[in-house]
């Protein structure tokens, strides 16, 4: 017997049979894909008879004054399809449009995000003349809302001094001031993602040169403590706390 390789010829009828089988298999696969798509569309239509719309949902609770950045947007939000019957007024459909905004009202986990829940961060700084960032350190955490202040919060600063044997409190500024960053006593950054694990005792503030001068003067006169402002209103007038006996 010869050791040379010989070409094996497939009979024409057998080759046609094989080709036919492959053609049928391809057709079946194609039909299966189409049917899967059709049945999926029918099921989706039955599940959402009113149609669907892409919306942004909160994947965890988000507190007031939280600043939305490119770094934390995926931490707080996700985009999902929602039945049009559940579509709320002003619903946000693109999470990227939230970057550069802050939360104006608390958002719960699983809640749709509406344009009424957010505002532009830049609007909080537009009325500041010669804006700058400066720091203030508190003597203890009880002076800064027990260390719970975070970036994005608005605060009133109150000065406590003693005059003529009376302990008097008076506002350092006539308006709230914005926190740009918060730190622990040892300088560790405290973000909202830190929860209550870290206590704030140092703050970086956004304000004018006049604000900075008034705060420095107040620190030289007595004890300054912060009060969290929830309504962005004017700071109250001078009040006498108690008299020294």
C-alpha positions in Angstrom: 0.0 0.0 0.0 1.3 3.4 -0.9 2.3 5.8 2.0 1.5 8.8 -0.1 -1.4 11.0 1.1 -4.4 10.7 -1.2 -7.2 13.4 -1.5 -10.4 12.0 -0.3 -13.3 13.0 -2.5 -16.7 13.5 -1.0 -19.5 12.3 -3.2 -21.5 15.2 -4.7 -24.8 14.0 -3.1 -23.2 13.7 0.3 -21.7 17.2 0.1 -25.1 18.6 -0.9 -26.6 16.9 2.1 -24.0 18.4 4.5 -24.5 21.9 3.0 -28.2 21.5 3.4 -27.9 20.6 7.0 -25.6 23.6 7.7 -28.1 25.9 5.9 -31.0 24.6 8.0 -29.0 25.0 11.3 -28.1 28.6 10.3 -31.7 29.3 9.5 -32.9 27.9 12.8 -30.4 30.0 14.7 -31.4 33.1 12.8 -35.1 32.4 13.5 -34.3 31.7 17.2 -32.7 35.1 17.5 -35.6 36.8 15.9 -38.2 35.0 18.0 -36.2 35.8 21.2 -36.2 39.5 20.2 -39.9 39.4 19.4 -41.0 37.6 22.5 -38.8 39.9 24.6 -40.4 43.0 23.0 -43.9 41.5 23.7 -43.0 40.7 27.3 -41.6 44.2 27.8 -44.8 45.7 26.3 -46.9 43.6 28.6 -44.8 44.5 31.6 -44.7 48.2 30.6 -47.9 48.9 28.6 -47.3 52.7 28.9 -43.7 52.4 27.5 -40.4 53.1 29.3 -38.1 56.1 29.8 -34.6 56.3 31.1 -34.4 58.0 34.5 -31.7 58.5 37.2 -32.3 56.7 40.5 -30.5 57.2 43.9 -28.8 53.9 44.9 -28.4 55.1 48.5 -29.8 57.9 50.7 -28.4 61.4 49.8 -28.4 64.2 52.3 -29.0 67.9 51.7 -26.0 69.9 50.6 -24.2 66.9 49.1 -22.0 68.1 46.2 -22.1 66.0 43.1 -18.8 65.5 41.3 -17.4 63.2 38.7 -15.8 61.2 41.5 -18.9 60.4 43.4 -21.7 60.4 40.8 -21.5 56.6 40.4 -21.5 56.2 44.1 -24.9 57.9 44.4 -26.7 57.3 41.2 -27.6 54.8 38.4 -29.6 55.1 35.2 -32.5 52.7 34.7 -35.5 52.3 32.5 -38.8 53.2 34.2 -42.4 52.7 33.2 -43.7 56.0 31.8 -46.6 55.7 34.3 -44.1 56.1 37.1 -42.3 59.0 35.4 -42.2 62.0 37.8 -42.2 65.7 36.8 -38.7 67.0 36.1 -37.1 63.5 36.3 -33.4 63.6 35.4 -32.6 61.2 32.6 -28.8 61.8 32.3 -26.7 61.4 35.5 -23.9 63.5 33.9 -26.1 66.6 34.1 -25.9 66.4 37.9 -22.2 67.0 38.0 -21.5 70.5 39.5 -24.8 70.5 41.4 -25.7 70.0 45.1 -28.7 68.3 46.7 -31.3 70.8 48.0 -33.7 68.2 49.5 -33.1 64.8 50.8 -33.3 61.9 48.3 -34.1 58.4 49.5 -32.6 55.1 48.3 -34.5 54.0 45.2 -36.1 57.4 44.6 -36.1 59.0 41.1 -34.0 62.2 41.0 -35.9 65.3 39.9 -34.5 68.7 38.9 -36.2 70.1 42.0 -33.8 68.1 44.1 -30.7 69.9 42.9 -29.3 73.3 42.2 -26.0 74.7 40.7 -23.2 74.9 43.1 -21.8 78.0 41.3 -25.0 79.9 42.4 -23.9 79.7 46.0 -20.8 81.7 45.3 -22.0 84.2 42.7 -22.7 87.0 45.3 -19.4 86.7 47.1 -17.1 89.6 46.4 -13.4 88.7 45.9 -14.1 85.0 46.9 -11.4 83.1 48.6 -10.9 79.9 50.6 -9.7 80.1 54.2 -9.7 78.0 57.3 -11.1 78.0 60.8 -10.2 75.6 63.7 -12.6 75.1 66.6 -11.5 74.5 70.1 -13.7 71.3 70.4 -16.2 69.4 68.4 -19.1 70.8 70.5 -18.4 74.1 68.9 -19.0 72.7 65.4 -22.3 70.8 65.7 -20.6 67.9 67.5 -18.3 67.3 64.5 -21.1 66.5 62.1 -20.5 69.4 59.6 -19.5 68.4 56.1 -18.5 70.0 52.8 -21.4 71.8 51.2 -23.1 72.7 54.5 -24.0 76.3 55.1 -23.2 77.6 58.6 -23.7 80.6 60.8 -20.7 81.6 63.0 -21.5 82.8 66.5 -19.1 84.6 68.9 -19.4 84.2 72.6 -17.7 86.9 74.7 -18.0 88.4 78.3 -18.9 92.1 78.6 -19.7 93.7 82.0 -20.1 90.4 83.7 -22.6 89.2 81.0 -22.0 86.3 78.6 -23.1 87.6 75.3 -23.5 85.8 71.9 -23.5 87.7 68.7 -23.2 86.8 65.0 -19.7 87.0 63.4 -21.3 87.5 60.0 -24.8 88.7 58.9 -25.1 85.8 56.5 -24.4 82.0 56.3 -21.1 80.9 54.9 -20.3 77.8 52.8 -18.0 74.9 53.9 -15.7 73.8 51.1 -13.9 71.1 53.0 -14.0 69.5 56.5 -11.1 68.0 58.5 -10.5 66.1 61.6 -8.2 67.4 64.4 -5.2 65.6 62.7 -6.0 67.0 59.3 -7.7 64.0 57.7 -10.4 65.0 55.1 -13.9 64.3 56.3 -16.4 63.7 53.4 -20.0 62.8 53.5 -19.1 59.3 52.5 -17.4 59.0 55.9 -20.7 58.9 57.6 -20.4 59.5 61.4 -17.1 57.7 61.7 -15.0 60.9 61.7 -15.6 64.1 63.6 -15.0 67.5 62.1 -13.0 70.2 64.0 -11.4 72.2 61.2 -13.2 73.8 58.2 -12.2 75.4 55.0 -14.7 78.1 54.1 -15.6 80.1 50.9 -16.1 83.7 51.6 -15.0 87.3 50.9 -11.9 89.0 52.2 -14.2 91.0 54.5 -15.7 87.7 55.8 -12.2 86.4 56.6 -11.2 89.6 58.4 -14.4 89.5 60.6 -13.8 85.8 61.5 -10.2 86.4 62.4 -11.2 89.3 64.6 -13.9 87.2 66.3 -11.4 84.4 67.1 -9.2 87.0 68.8 -12.1 88.3 70.9 -13.6 85.0 72.3 -15.0 81.6 71.4 -16.5 81.0 68.0 -18.9 78.2 67.4 -20.8 77.1 64.3 -24.5 76.6 63.8 -25.8 74.6 60.8 -28.0 76.8 58.7 -30.9 74.9 57.1 -32.8 77.7 55.6 -30.0 80.0 54.3 -31.5 82.9 56.2 -29.9 85.9 57.9 -28.1 85.3 61.2 -30.1 86.3 64.3 -29.4 89.5 66.2 -27.3 89.8 69.4 -28.8 87.9 72.4 -27.6 87.8 76.0 -27.3 84.2 77.2 -26.9 84.6 80.9 -25.3 86.9 83.5 -22.3 86.0 85.6 -23.1 86.1 89.2 
